[in-house]
Amino acid sequence: MGPVQWEILPHPAHSPDLAPSDFHLFGPLKRHLGGIAFETEDGLISELRNWFDNLDVDFFRVSINSLLSRWQKCIDLHGDYVEK
């Protein structure tokens, strides 16, 4: 399997409500890693790779669909803050 290719999506600065990594990725990742103590950086990297490799495609589909909805709300509010 080759390296994962990522497309970087633009979003307004200082808008964590519109950044997919902030509202959809980091919460579940933080919960997954919570309470685990890593003795080495390699151990952490291995666990991160394992977590990402085992994510279901629906995890990303939900994120993208939610992002589209949030971006539309931002457009409708002329760039104002978007709440859930």
N, C-alpha and C positions, 0 to 999 in steps of 0.2 A: 504494500500500500504506500503510495507516494505522500509527500507532505500535503497538509491541508491548505487549501487556498482560501483566503478570506478577502471579502470585499469590504473596504472601509466606507461606512455610511456617514455622510456629513450631518452634523447637527449643530444647533446654535450653542455657542459657548455658555457655560454656566446654566445649562438646562438638563440636570440629571434626570428629569422626568421624561426626557426625549432620547436619552442615551440607552440603547439596549443593554449594554453591559451593566449599567447602574441599576436599572429597574427589573431586569429579568435574570441576569447571569450571576451577579455577585451575591445576592441573597441565598440562592440554593447552594452555591459553592461554599459560602461561609457556614451554612448549616452542616454541609457534608464534612468540612474540615474541623468543625467545632470539637474541642476536647482532644484532638489528636496532637501528640507531641512528636515532632520529627527530630531525629538525632542528626540528620545530615540534610544538606540541600538536595542531594540526589534522591533521598527518600521522599521529600516534598514534591519534587519534579515527577517522580514515578507515580505518586498518588494523583497528582493533577492530570497527568496523561491518562491514567486509568479512568478517572472520573469523566473526562471529556470523551474518551473512546467509547464509554458505555452509555452516553446520553442518547436517548431515543430521538428520532427525527422530529417527533411531535413537540419536544422541548423547544426546538428552534422555530417550528411552525407557529406555535403559540406566541413566542416572542415577536416574530415578524408581524403577525396579525395585530397584536397589541400595539406595536410601534406605529403601524399604519393609522390605526385609530387615534393614537395620541398626536401624531403629526397633523392629522386633519383637524383635531380640536385646536391645536396651536394656530393653524392657518385661520380657522374660523374666529379665533380670539385675537387675531392680528399680532401674534407673537407673545401674548400674555401667558402666564404660568398655567400649566395643564395639571389639574388634579385627577386622581383616579376616577 
